[in-house]
Amino acid sequence: MKKFSGLALLASIQVVVAIAAVVLVGVNVYLTRKVTAQTQAIAMFQSNKAATDVLVGMSMEYSRLNPSIDPLLIRVGVKKPATSVTPAQKTGK
């Protein structure tokens, strides 16, 4: 019967650790690329939102001077429709 060498055990452990390190480096590279892509998408969204907010503000300012744009602003949800609220009538006893 052959004895299992301690050197062979250490070599096999080293091979397993090396394979695990390569896999973990690959996962790290993949996730880093994914996070970078998400960061770019978020930056683009924030840039578009800022531009949209400026456009909405300018449109609201223009609607004060020219109310004919109000139906469009109401349709896209920027401005709330004007509601005519009548005060409640008191009933006398």
C-alpha positions as CSV (number, residue, x, y, z in Angstrom):
1,M,0.0,0.0,0.0
2,K,1.3,3.4,-1.0
3,K,1.4,6.3,1.4
4,F,-0.2,9.5,0.3
5,S,2.5,12.1,0.2
6,G,2.0,15.3,2.1
7,L,3.6,17.1,-0.8
8,A,0.9,15.9,-3.2
9,L,-1.8,17.1,-0.8
10,L,-0.2,20.6,-0.6
11,A,0.1,20.7,-4.4
12,S,-3.5,19.7,-4.9
13,I,-4.6,22.4,-2.4
14,Q,-2.5,25.0,-4.2
15,V,-4.2,24.1,-7.5
16,V,-7.7,24.4,-6.0
17,V,-6.8,27.8,-4.5
18,A,-5.3,29.0,-7.8
19,I,-8.5,28.0,-9.7
20,A,-10.7,29.7,-7.1
21,A,-8.5,32.9,-7.4
22,V,-8.9,32.9,-11.2
23,V,-12.7,32.4,-10.8
24,L,-13.0,35.2,-8.3
25,V,-10.9,37.6,-10.4
26,G,-13.2,36.9,-13.3
27,V,-16.3,37.5,-11.2
28,N,-14.8,40.8,-9.9
29,V,-14.0,42.0,-13.5
30,Y,-17.6,41.1,-14.6
31,L,-19.2,42.9,-11.7
32,T,-17.0,45.9,-12.1
33,R,-18.0,46.3,-15.7
34,K,-21.6,45.9,-14.8
35,V,-21.4,48.6,-12.1
36,T,-19.7,50.9,-14.5
37,A,-22.4,50.4,-17.1
38,Q,-25.1,51.1,-14.4
39,T,-23.3,54.2,-13.2
40,Q,-23.2,55.6,-16.8
41,A,-26.9,54.8,-17.2
42,I,-27.7,56.6,-13.9
43,A,-25.6,59.6,-15.0
44,M,-27.5,59.8,-18.3
45,F,-30.8,59.6,-16.5
46,Q,-29.9,62.4,-14.1
47,S,-28.7,64.6,-17.0
48,N,-32.0,64.0,-18.9
49,K,-34.0,64.7,-15.7
50,A,-32.2,67.9,-15.1
51,A,-32.9,69.1,-18.7
52,T,-36.5,68.0,-18.4
53,D,-36.9,69.9,-15.2
54,V,-35.5,73.1,-16.8
55,L,-37.9,72.6,-19.8
56,V,-40.9,72.2,-17.5
57,G,-39.9,75.3,-15.5
58,M,-39.6,77.3,-18.7
59,S,-43.0,76.0,-19.9
60,M,-44.7,76.9,-16.7
61,E,-43.2,80.4,-16.8
62,Y,-44.4,80.7,-20.5
63,S,-47.9,79.6,-19.5
64,R,-48.2,82.6,-17.2
65,L,-47.7,84.9,-20.2
66,N,-49.6,82.8,-22.7
67,P,-52.3,80.6,-21.2
68,S,-53.1,78.9,-24.5
69,I,-50.4,76.4,-23.7
70,D,-52.2,75.2,-20.6
71,P,-54.2,72.4,-22.3
72,L,-50.9,70.8,-23.4
73,L,-49.3,71.2,-20.0
74,I,-52.4,69.6,-18.4
75,R,-52.4,66.7,-20.9
76,V,-48.8,65.8,-20.2
77,G,-49.4,66.1,-16.4
78,V,-47.2,69.1,-15.7
79,K,-50.0,71.4,-14.7
80,K,-53.1,70.5,-12.7
81,P,-56.4,71.4,-14.3
82,A,-58.2,74.4,-12.9
83,T,-61.1,73.3,-10.7
84,S,-63.9,75.6,-9.8
85,V,-64.5,75.0,-6.1
86,T,-67.7,76.6,-4.7
87,P,-67.8,77.2,-1.0
88,A,-70.2,75.1,0.9
89,Q,-73.6,76.7,1.6
90,K,-74.7,77.0,5.2
91,T,-78.1,75.7,5.8
92,G,-80.0,77.8,8.4
93,K,-82.2,76.2,11.0
